[in-house]
Amino acid sequence: MKVTVRNAVRGLGLGLFFAGLSLNALAQPSATVSPAPATVAPTPAASVKAAPSGNSTITELQQLMQSQGVSELRTTYNGNYGSSLLFKPDNRTYYVALFQQKNFWRVVKTTSDSQAEQIYKSFVGQTEKLAAIDIRRIQLEAEKQYTEQQIASQETRLSALQNDLVVQQQQEQNVNVQQEQARQQTQVLSSKQQAARSELRALQNRIRTLESQQTIMDNSGFSSDKASNK
């Protein structure tokens, strides 16, 4: 495997990236490594016991990172889990690290580039499986928050509709009362109007009667005058 050592990683980038990686895991011997079962959840970083201060692959890698003696070749993140492939160029040694929230979980040391690639791919596969639960949890939390927002929005809408309905019902009651009052007033006015018309007709009839009598009397007087003149 052709390896290109990225000199930039020896600078501030590598120091900042791996400064958070702690010695919170058990040392793993070099050579072939069996992938950790994906079904076993790692111990949370807050409760991981510090690695022994004696000789260990993790301690060795930690010291090399502090002295910038290794270069980062590859790093893959999946959720809170990640895997890194590092290279020590002076003795052509590879370090493959598996970590959770920047806390070392497993570190493998090998001089075989093919073995390093194989282990790195295996670790990356483990991070995908391990992160699946966290990713699903994040998605469910987002869906839950979205659903809660929708519930709050619908509750607000429901409250507005209920208030509108109350106002509408009150207004309908007011309109019904006003309509009933208007009907009653209309009936009263209609009765009064009929009475007034009856009174008017009676007055008109009396006037016509009096006018007829007046005409008769006038005609009768005119006839008397003609007779006396003869």
Secondary structure, 3 states (H helix, E strand, C coil): CCCCCCHHHHCHHHHHHHHCCECCCCCCCCCCCCCCCCCCCCCCHHHCCCCCCCCCHHHHHHHHHHCCCCEEEEEEEECCEEEEEEEECCCCEEEEEEEECCEEEEEEEECCHHHHHHHHHHHHHHHHHHHHHHHHHHHHHHHHHHHHHHHHHHHHHHHHHHHHHHHHHHHHHHHHHHHHHHHHHHHHHHHHHHHHHHHHHHHHHHHHHHHHHHHHHHHHHHHHHHHHHC
